[in-house]
């Protein structure tokens, strides 16, 4: 059967500070570094190995992948980085503390922005300190002002179909290291989860999710490694 592992990045600095992160580039905390290394140790202990790896264009995911592969003695594996695996863009919420935002706008409004399937948060203001229009990694890309989970799925799944599926179909063993919402997109697709239910899917940081797939890439089960 094809091998597919999904891995959310380890704890980031803004995870720790309870801030909306989205496309903004923040690094791992010491705990996040430890989680990433532990993920690699757990995958090796489970007898997993990989031929190719995919990650987003964001530091926290890239570093998590590198640390996990280093723990497995597999830093030499080919890695493809692509912005379509980036976290959901939180627009005008980027950088804000979640609790303070709830106190200002009300918990129900923030819950709608965070957990609704198709309602995006307010757009990021042009000229904001979190404006990424000058970031070289996104040259030529129409950076969104904000994204709902539905919007995130709409960019993740075409990349899955065009880049990752062919590797699995060729018999390659694949690991994808990304983010809570971009991985939700893949989990929704693979596991057939409804629009209403996927918003409640919690993907923990630094814990490898192993998918059991048939040869035609139908998911027959998934589990986390401890």
Secondary structure, 3 states (H helix, E strand, C coil): CCEEEEEECCCEHHHHCCECCCCCCCCECHHHHHHHHHHHHHHHHCCCCCCEEEECCCHHHHHHHHHHHHHHCCCCCEEEECHHHCCCCCHHHCCCEHHHHHHHHCHHHHHHHHHCCCCCCCCCCCCCCCCCCCCHHHCCCCCCCCCCHHHHHHHHHHHHHHHHHHHHHCCCCEEEEECHHHHHHHHHHHHCCCHHHHCCCCCCCCCCEEEEECCCCCEEEEEECC
